[in-house]
Amino acid sequence: MEKALLSALSPRHRRKTNQFTRQEAIAGWLFVSPLVIGLLFFTLLPILCSIVWAFKDYDGFTVNRFIGFGNFIHMFHDKEMGKVWANTLIYTCVSIPLNLILSYLLAWLVNNNYRFTKVFRVLYYFPCVIPGVVNGLLWLDMTDNTYGIFNRMLQAIGLPAFPFFSEASTAMFSLLLMGIWGVGGGMILWLSAFKGISPSLYEAAKIDGANGWQRFTHITIPMSTPIIFFNLVTSVIGSLQYNGTLVIATRSGRGIDDSLYLYGVKIWFTAFKDGNLGYACALSWVLCLVISALTLLLFKTSKWVVYGE
């Protein structure tokens, strides 16, 4: 259609049209150039460099020696990897269902038109706007054994102080408890799913005599499965590479007796504490492959997701 219109124009008008099209294209590229440059130099280039460094003995400064698959083979001889994978799997398998269920139930509660419902939505979401580092420092103060607000509250009702991150036996529990702090972020996504469910479905169910629990299990849950699936995939990706313990835990995020030594912390520790960037890149690519495999498995088994109007 556009070619037919251009052929109908005179040569002078065609030149003006082509010139205007080129100017539009140049203006468009100028507007998106900051994003393009950022993606090229701060995303694509580091990815390519990490692929090369994964096959090298590289410390970032002086040592730069090609060793083939040496870094990947070294993972099988690294005594820390067993503890790292165990901690990561425990954190992933517990935090994902815990946060999904709590955020889902929270969204279901605030989805009703009760008094001050909007105020509670804001209060529940407010912790999500706090930066990660600030959030970690805040929890570090609140869980302090001496002056932390949590232990002061426990002592006020006659209970002993809880060690939180200061003991290996309670560190993982404290980390999972800290994760509940951000369930408001998932709540927003669930609310968007609930708002997309047609009210006529609930009205028809009420006419058929369905009570509140039956409407919840037969309408709300099935119709919100796309968001459930989305949150499940993003939670798996985020939890496997979580390294938030760098702020709150001792020994550069590893915790007491390596109780919080997660895979993401292992990558950071290897790169910036041990100075072995090559091995850290290899660890990163192995994690990338694991996450890709799990994501593919989730998509292959997503027949339970209901995509409808």
C-alpha positions, 0 to 999 in steps of 0.5 A: 500500500505504501509503495503504491502511494509513493509511486503515485507521487511526483519525484519531488514529493517522493524525495521529500517523503524519503527524506522525512522517513530518514529523519524519523529513523534517525530521530528514533535511533537517537532516542533509543541510543542510550538504551542500545549503548547500555545493552551493548556495553553493560549487558552483551559485552559482559556476557561475551567476556564471561563466556571467554573467561569461563575457560581461563585461569583469570584473576582480572589483572595479571593471570590470564591463561587458557585452561579449557574445561578446567574450571568446570571440572574443578566444580566436582572437586570443590568441597564447598559445592555440596554445602552451597547446593544444599543451602540453595535448594533448601532456600529455594524449596521453602521460600518459593511455596511460602511466599507464593501462598502467603502473597496469594492469601494476602491478595485474596484478603485485600481484594475485598471492599472492606474498610481501609482496604486500600490503606492496607494494600499500601502498607503491605506493598511499602516494604517492596519499595525499600532498596535491597541494601537498605532492607538488609541493613534494616533487618540486621538492626531489627534482629540484633541480639542486644538492641534489636526490636524483635528481641526487645519484644520477646524480652518484654513478654518474658521470652529469651532472645532469639539468635537469628543470624548469629547462630547457624541453626537459626540463620536459614529460618531468619532468612526465610522470615526476612523473605516474608517481608516482601510478599507485598510485591507478589500481592500486587500481581495477584490483585491484577489477576483477581481484577481480571476475573469476570464478575459474571462467573461469581454471580453464576456460581452464587446462583448455583448455590456455591459458597465463598470457599467453593467460589475461591477453589473453583473460580479464583484459583483456576482463573489466576493460574497464568499469574501463578505460573508467572510468579513460579517461574520468576521465583525459581529464577530469583531464588536460585541466584539470590545473594542478599545475605551479603548484607546481613550475614557474617563472613562476607555473606556466608554466615556462621558455619556457612549456614547461608552460603548460597550459590549466588554468594559463592559466585560473588565470593569466588570472584571478589574475595578469592580473585578467581574470575574465571572460576566464578564465570564458570559457576555463573554459566552452570547456574544459567544452564540449571535455571534454563533447564528448570524453566523449560521443565516448568513450561513443558509441565504447564498444562494446568495453566488455564488461559481463557477470557 
